């Protein structure tokens, strides 16, 4: 089905990728990156994601740095980013929004709530 929106899932934990992919694959086209470097390669390529679900805590390059780079690139700066993390909100949510993220979801999350947040972010 070619009219599905595309979501790029960025997480270094295979189980998290599987949970998110399985939950979203019926409604969205799914792209997967297991590290920040791969996310930065996939994001500007076709099909360009309509939204990025981005883990914060990853080795080598954390989600904050990935978000900084996405927002600094003209090809990806307008792609909405939702951080998904096991970290408590607090200042993390504020920093994420300052970097350009549109939302912040704490693990464990509700699939229906996540889908609602995704659609809200994509549709504005």
N, C-alpha and C positions, 0 to 999 in steps of 0.2 A: 504494500500500500504506500504509494509515493507521497501522500499528503500528511503523513505523520511528521510531527515535529521531532527534531534531533536533540538528544541530550548527551553531553559528554560527562561520564562519571570518572572522577579522578580520586583514586584511593589506593593506598599501598597494601591493603589487606584483602586478599582474594575473597574471603567470606563476605565482607561488606560489599564488594563489587557484585557478587552473586545475588545477595539479598536485594540490592537496588535494581540490578538488571532484571531479575525475575519479577519484581513488583511493578516495574515500569514498561517492560517490553511489549505488552499488549497495546499500550497507548502511545508509545514513543519509539522512534528509531534510537538505538543505543550505540554509543561509541564508548570505548573504555581506554583509560590510561592508568597504569599502575605507578607512575611517578610524574613529578612536575615537568621534567624535561619532555616526556612524551606528550603530555597535555599541551605544552607550548607548540609542539609540532602538529598536533591534530587540530587544534582550535582554528587556525586560519585556513585549513584545507577544506575542500569540498567533500562531502556536504558539511558546510559550516554549522556548528551546533547552534541551536536556538537558545540553549541554556547550559550552564556548566554547574554540576554538583561537585564541590571541591572540598576534600578533606583538608584539615589544617595540619595535623601532625603527620608528616611524612619525612623519611630520611633524605638527605642530600639537599632538597629544596622544599621548604614548607609551603603550605597553601597560601600564606600571606605573600611570599615572594612570587608565587605563580600568579596570584591576583594582581600584584603590582605590575608584573610584566605584561599580562593580558591587557590591563587598562592603559598601558603606555604604548601599545601597538594599535595603529589605526585600523588594522584588519580585524581586531578582536575587542576593541575597547567598548563596543556597544552590546556585547553578549552578556546577558545577566548572569551573575555568579551567586549561587547559594552555597554558603559554607555548611558542611555537615561535619560535626565533630563530637567527640566524647567529652571535650572540655566543658566546664561550666561557663555560662555566658559571661557575666561580669564585664570587665574591660575588653574581653576578646570580641564581644559583639560590637562594641564601639569602634575598635580598631578595624574590624572587618568592614564596617560600613564606611569608615574613612578611606579605606582602600578601594571602595567601589562596589562591594557586595550588596545585593539587594535584600538578602535575608540570611538567617542563621538558624540552623536546625540542630538540636542536640540529640545525640544517640542515647538510648534507643528512641526511635521516632515512630509515629503512627503513619502507615502508608497512605490512608485517605487524606490526612493532614498534609503530608508531603506533596501529594498530587495536586491538592488545592493551592499550595504555595508555589509550585512549579507553574501551574497555569496562570496564576496571578502575576508572576514575574514575567512570563513570556508575553502575556496579553497586555501588560501595563496596568 
